[in-house]
Amino acid sequence: MAAAKSSVRRTPEPASPTRELILDAAERLFAARGVDGIAVRDLARELGITPSSLYNHFPSKQALYDAVIERGLSPIVQVVAEAWQPGGLSPERVGATLDALLPHLARHPHVARLLQRALFEEAGSVQALVEPVIDTLYREGSGVVRKAAGRAGWTAAEVPHLTIALFGMIFGYFTNAAALRRLARWGDDPLSPRALAVQRRFLEEAIFRLLGPRGRGAARRRKQRP
């Protein structure tokens, strides 16, 4: 007689998360708590896997943080670098830059906060990792601003202030998205297509008011005319 089959059903093991899912969770947790505030076991627990399973994808927490930074910030550096091309500030170039930058930040809504936290990170190992990326981002961004600022009437001494202001306008919207959702008078999801379209139009107009022919330089020239 054939042996009776066991009536006990084995609970299927949960599917191992993909690399992208791990990076999504790590991006969110690193942005919220910083590198030192997150242990591998915390991230593994968040994903419902064991730490050893996580190490199958990334050999260390530092390697995971490196991958999060690479995925989140490198495309931004590339977009800003491509905006720094010969010629003046044009609507086409500004539009193309925003069309590449805003969707990336919307797909990775914690990157802006991750960038902000990285700027204040004091751990030497973290600084060594993120500072080259942030330095490149600032240098490329300053180059774009510097080329347009002179034509708009800004002085060389004002360029760093103008660069920081523009970075704040672009990244601050995403850094503060959670706070915007909580505001009683903010009636839309800040990351919805409609809200992002409004933000794009705002940024385009703000950039041209600051750096374009309708900017401060044009106003100065009008005042200086006899």
Secondary structure, DSSP 8 states (H G I E B T S, - for coil): ------------------HHHHHHHHHHHHHHH-STT--HHHHHHHHTS-HHHHHTT-SSHHHHHHHHHHHHHHHHHHHHHHH--SS---HHHHHHHHHHHHHHHHHSTTHHHHHHHHHH---HHHHHHHHHHHHHHHHHHHHHHHHHHHHHT--GGGHHHHHHHHHHHHHHHHHTHHHHHH-TT--S-TTSHHHHHHHHHHHHHHHHHHHSTTSHHHHHHHHH--
